[in-house]
Amino acid sequence: LFSKKPWEIPHLDTLELWKFGDYKHFTSLKLMCKVLGIPSSKGDIDGSQVAEFYRAGRIQEIADYCVTDVINTYRLWLRHELFKGEIGEDSFNKSNSSIISF
């Protein structure tokens, strides 16, 4: 991977996927979770506040916020794969349950 350029590495850019072809705007992770019924409790922080929380020494809250984003992104990706037919209902439920218990 170190010798490859970013565009040479196969990946799914969820932000691009959620733009639905719009090149100027994007759909937030929070909205996608809401639409698809995925709980997205992040406490009292959003991305615009990370620097402020860092300066205040609230590192654990930043870490919790980031972990929640990663889990929710994974759960949205799972839903995407289910909708595409790449995984079945059983695989979806098993993976979704295991990440929820994380």
Secondary structure, 3 states (H helix, E strand, C coil): CCCCCHHHCCCCCHHHHHCCCCCCCCCCHHHHHHHCCCCCCCCCCCHHHHHHHHHCCCHHHHHHHHHHHHHHHHHHHHHHHHHHCCCCHHHHHHHHHHHHCC
